[in-house]
Amino acid sequence: MSNQINTLETYFFRSIPAKYRTGYRKYYMMQNLKAVHIAAIIFFALNVILRLFYTFLSEGLTHAQNFPEFNITNWIFIGITPFFILIANHQINLFKRTKKPSKGVSLLVLLFTIYLITGGLASSIISTHDPRNSLILYLVAIFMVSMVFLFEYEDTLMLTIITEIIFTAALFYCNIDGTEILYNQLISAFLLAGFFFMSRYAYSFRAMHYLQLNEIKEKNAEIEKASAFKNEVLGMVAHDLRNPIGAIESITLIMELDEMDEDTADNVYMIKASCVKAMSIINDLLEVARNDNSNIIETQRLELNQLLKNVIEMWKFRENVKNEIILTSNQPEIFAAINVEKFQRVIDNLISNAIKFSKETDKVEVNVTQNKDGIHIEVKDYGLGIPKEMLPHIFERFSKAGRQGIRGEQSTGLGLSIVRQIVEKHHGQIEVQSEEKQGSSFKIRLPQAV
């Protein structure tokens, strides 16, 4: 099918592959119904306007050539067209309820197109009693039908044959000689051949569009399936690795209780540090897998200032943290719909990053503001900043922006990716502004709680 995406495959004498035919028919049938409804309304309105002209300008029009025939056909159009409007409207509503076309839709569309073409032909014949001299309305009718309505190959062929039969009957009605009949038949054959190929080209063009959409849906489904499988495997592997790494870490803790020489103590410390780092990576991988597998997270309406204050207090109790962390807010109470556990992780990661790339004497600011645009949370530091070339990759998984902190802290390359995942699942946005040696500012925007 990929070739169909690049070039237009024409279906002049066949339908699209059977695999897609039912879906495509459902796809274009609704468009056909709407076209019948709109075209019938326009056709009815035009005939009502003509009737008003006949009524108010009757003296001048009654002496026009073939006025009685025009008058009769106008009344016929005014009488019949409303039925198409009502039936098409009913079928559209039925289609919307059942999500599929009823058996009468194809017949309705076919009858309406025959009605339009016959109307155009009748108007052309009435004007001169010789179709060859005035085929404008007939030409307009078949051109509109070919470009607006879609038919399967068999229906297009049947409509072409029926139109030719009607045209032939009209010629005999006009009572013209054999030579004129031949000339008119040649003109009709030329016009109907054009109608057939224009109709099939319109069918092919929209079929290509449908197949493109269908292929995109199939590819998206494959990607989602592969992503779900990847996340499942990732979660299983990460989960299974926790136990042996946890066991190794427990052994190092037991070994630290005994007296060891300096070399052994260094080795035990390195093993323990590696276990801590590995567990951090595993936890991040599990978090990524959980976030990918769940499109919706459970939230509750909470006061944001208190939540941020609790997170900051926990950081202040850490012995290895010397930085001053300041919380400011423009409102005494700000409510947001959040998942406490996940949003705490967002703020934890941002504060951790700020401290990781700041000197102990540098302060970290957490600013909260609420305005008509929503809730804005800014975590700002005055540390190393982020190089310009790293900024586009800062929220990518295992990104090039992952780097050691100023005290040698390691990075898994997943922290900020997880932050963005969680913020977006809260229907929010996150952006970063940074200059080297000036610091960084991470800004989160959340919708206000209802």
Steps between C-alpha positions, in 0.01 A plus 500: 500500500797734546514554121147641519623766736754633249300473173132512414380152408198526273197271523333571165372146439514349849438574866759532773629174657228297672680533834422873510182515290246478783678763707542732201134463405400598853749787480353655183133411551458764771659756268261396223200541731609847605557590135147384411356704787688820413457468121126434540461810719688716246304354207170557681596859589593578137165368377310698764683815387405421138139450610505847662625646171220319316248643748612864507620529139234282342408740218849505352578132557182343371589606147849347523587200281382168649372672816227239570760221508727702732203575723404132529855379570540770763190377684626141470837594651334694785272203570758220488818657647368536861463121518873461435574762770286320758622149415866608496459672837339185643780279364769731642345482848463122468865470390613701805303274734597164352852597380435324169306575179160340452421288194306784337784754495654382172160501331422850633830640370458328163140627460598855595789511253271366224247767603761776474634383164146458364412849622802648326422307182132601507590867541745476209245334270217737592710804415550407130350152438848409370744392777801552273439877496471549876657242731625736771256390773547132409878547509484678837286218644728214394814693598362570848392139548839366389699723739270513805368145531703179532388168352641152471604395150177307435283792617691747281456276197131452574446877543678565169280247317177632659596856405562392140160325489327814632689715248398269213136508612517880510629509142203298374269729699645799313399337171819594314641329188748211501805715423430728796447197724841365392673833568335530842589142586866566415499808723329306779749213470788747529345672804415173674850363442632816665247453780609139555872577519454813715284301740756218520782750548313663790445152644873420464612830652285459810592132521866600520415740783306227682780245456751753632290557811452126540872431471579772755250341742653155446853633552392683815340181632822308429707768673270499803515120515881500473524778759274312740707182453822695551367658819380163626841340440673804647286484810555123542878528456527796734281329760699175482829689540390664824519181706861398421623860528312540827661178625849627407434829679381312810821293500712818486308641797569180698867510401528858628412373847824301512849639522667524158833619372507822298502336154206275585307795645559698179381209287189453714426872474535489120268197480246672722515822296455302178197324648347835596557634148361181342190515720451865400517406130261206553251720684516754218445227240200368691359852528541554124326168426214581738451846350504365143244230579251730671344783300301630796618559855281540805501855636341683787441866579780605735649819638828543313687731738487245782611216272804698380580604856502134611735402215739786580500414873608145416794639302603726788534197729757336273846527653686526170285794376635842593312713248226736614166409339248786494125465430295802387135520394274783383192342662447363853323197352533355150305188408590260221389154385810288556624152580694556823757221462584577139504877537728474803737313272487787249597760760757261655670451163506871421639596842751214480619628161524856630714391797708262288622785279527773766763587758408448864476878545255540210131521582218316327167677448158340463247760385126436466260741331136477404337714233234474229734285285528233768749399768871561444775327699861605447805321641797730454868465584810716455744222420686377194215535253444284194705535179294629207560187289357279776173690548310335209577154647444579868171306532599202283553153647866413548567838344832655412418759765560245778821595685671485838424755770770732633566260789515194272131402529403252230201537264284220358381722217137425588414751772385793286329266253293365789429856615358592160296177485337570835436870428334419167281236666383784726401684178786742560810622322863540602773712346856595590700819470870498574829679445839354578642618835175693564272216609186329376127553533248217454144629462191283535154616398198310636128556442307635796295255703130508422 
